[in-house]
Amino acid sequence: MKKVEILNTQQIQQKLNRLAYEIYEHTVEEKEIMLTGIEGNGYLVAKKLSAILKKIAPYKITLGKITLDKKNPLAKKPVVDFTEADYKNKTIFVVDDVLNSGKTLIYAVQLFLTQPIKKLHTVILVDRSHTQYPVKADFVGLSLSTTLQEHIVADFSVSGKETVYLE
């Protein structure tokens, strides 16, 4: 199947910059926010957003990683690399690269629903608009309608040559 580039490195950076400014606009009065990226590309996107936010926002930014089995999220409970006490009464952003069915995102978000948190938002680089679960992205870099047979792949394997493509 042929790969069609959707976003090149420069366009990805522009989307991330815009997302960071949107996040900052919605959290301007916060003292701290927590960015939690879903293991893999979601964490890489969160890491890049964290770096941008640290340049523009005066508040503390805590970066974390959510680890879960994306194919079978019920097989093993998702975990985050900080404790429940760390995110109690905090504003949390769950970050992923591509929103497909919504399964990964909904299980990641579920982690934070057992403690009193201040706010919970979702951030997605590319939203395919094919969710099968009751979850949506609050902050989206690019919304793209695709067929169910098409796949969006975010390739962050080479720093400085990141790309998002359709296959």
C-alpha positions in Angstrom: 0.0 0.0 0.0 1.3 3.5 -0.9 2.2 5.9 1.9 0.9 9.5 1.6 2.6 12.1 3.7 0.1 14.1 5.7 2.5 16.1 8.0 6.2 16.7 7.6 8.6 17.6 10.4 7.9 21.4 10.0 4.2 20.9 10.0 4.3 18.7 13.0 6.3 21.3 14.9 3.7 24.0 13.9 0.9 21.8 15.2 2.8 21.1 18.4 3.5 24.9 18.9 -0.2 25.7 18.4 -1.3 22.9 20.8 1.1 24.2 23.4 -0.2 27.7 23.1 -3.8 26.4 23.3 -2.9 24.4 26.4 -1.3 27.5 28.0 -4.4 29.6 27.2 -6.6 27.2 29.0 -4.2 26.8 32.0 -2.8 30.4 32.4 -3.9 30.6 36.0 -2.5 27.2 37.0 0.5 26.7 39.3 1.3 23.3 37.8 0.0 21.0 35.0 0.8 17.3 34.4 1.4 16.0 30.8 1.0 12.2 30.7 1.9 10.7 27.3 0.8 7.2 26.3 3.8 5.0 26.0 5.4 5.1 22.6 4.6 8.1 20.3 2.1 9.6 22.8 4.9 10.0 25.3 7.2 11.5 22.6 4.5 14.0 21.7 4.0 14.9 25.4 7.8 15.3 25.7 7.9 17.7 22.8 4.8 19.7 24.2 6.5 19.8 27.6 9.6 21.4 26.0 7.6 24.0 24.2 5.4 24.8 27.3 8.5 25.2 29.5 9.5 28.1 27.2 6.2 29.9 27.2 4.5 29.0 30.5 5.7 30.2 34.0 4.2 27.2 35.8 5.6 23.8 36.7 5.2 21.1 34.1 5.4 17.5 35.2 5.9 14.9 32.5 4.8 11.3 33.0 4.3 8.2 31.0 1.2 5.9 30.9 2.0 2.2 30.1 -0.7 0.0 28.9 -1.3 -2.9 26.5 -2.8 -1.1 23.5 -4.0 -4.3 21.8 -5.6 -5.7 25.0 -6.0 -3.1 27.7 -7.9 -5.4 30.0 -5.0 -7.9 30.1 -3.0 -5.7 32.4 -4.0 -2.7 34.4 -2.6 0.6 32.9 0.0 2.3 35.1 1.4 5.8 35.2 4.9 6.6 36.4 3.8 8.8 39.3 1.6 8.1 42.3 -2.0 9.0 42.9 -1.0 11.6 45.5 1.1 13.3 42.8 -1.8 14.1 40.6 -4.5 14.6 43.3 -6.2 18.0 42.7 -4.0 18.7 39.6 -4.8 19.5 36.0 -3.9 16.6 33.8 -3.4 16.2 30.1 -3.4 12.8 28.5 -1.5 12.9 25.3 -1.4 10.5 22.3 -0.3 10.7 18.7 -3.3 9.4 16.7 -6.9 8.9 17.9 -8.2 5.8 16.1 -11.0 3.9 17.8 -10.5 5.7 21.2 -9.8 2.4 23.0 -6.3 3.3 24.1 -7.3 6.8 25.1 -10.3 5.8 27.2 -8.3 3.2 29.2 -5.5 5.8 29.7 -8.0 8.4 31.0 -9.6 5.8 33.3 -6.4 5.8 35.4 -7.2 9.3 36.7 -10.9 8.8 37.6 -10.3 7.2 41.0 -8.8 10.3 42.6 -10.1 13.8 42.9 -8.4 15.7 40.1 -8.9 19.3 39.2 -9.3 18.9 35.4 -8.7 16.3 32.9 -8.0 17.0 29.2 -7.0 14.9 26.2 -4.5 16.0 23.6 -4.1 14.3 20.2 -1.8 15.1 17.3 -4.0 13.6 14.6 -7.7 12.7 15.1 -9.2 10.3 12.6 -12.8 10.8 13.7 -13.6 7.1 13.9 -14.0 6.7 17.6 -15.9 3.7 18.8 -15.7 4.6 22.5 -17.2 7.6 24.3 -14.0 9.7 24.3 -13.0 12.8 22.4 -9.9 14.9 22.1 -10.0 18.3 23.7 -7.0 19.6 21.9 -6.3 18.4 18.3 -3.4 19.2 16.0 -5.1 17.9 12.9 -8.6 16.4 12.3 -8.6 14.1 9.3 -11.5 12.0 8.0 -10.3 8.7 6.6 -11.9 5.4 5.6 -11.8 2.5 8.1 -9.4 0.7 5.9 -6.8 3.5 5.9 -4.3 3.9 8.7 -2.5 6.9 10.1 1.1 6.3 11.2 3.1 8.8 13.1 6.8 8.1 12.6 9.0 9.7 15.3 11.9 7.2 14.9 14.4 9.7 13.6 14.7 13.0 15.4 14.4 15.9 13.0 12.7 13.8 10.4 9.4 13.1 12.1 6.4 12.5 9.7 2.8 11.5 9.8 1.5 9.5 6.9 -1.5 7.7 5.6 -1.3 4.1 4.4 
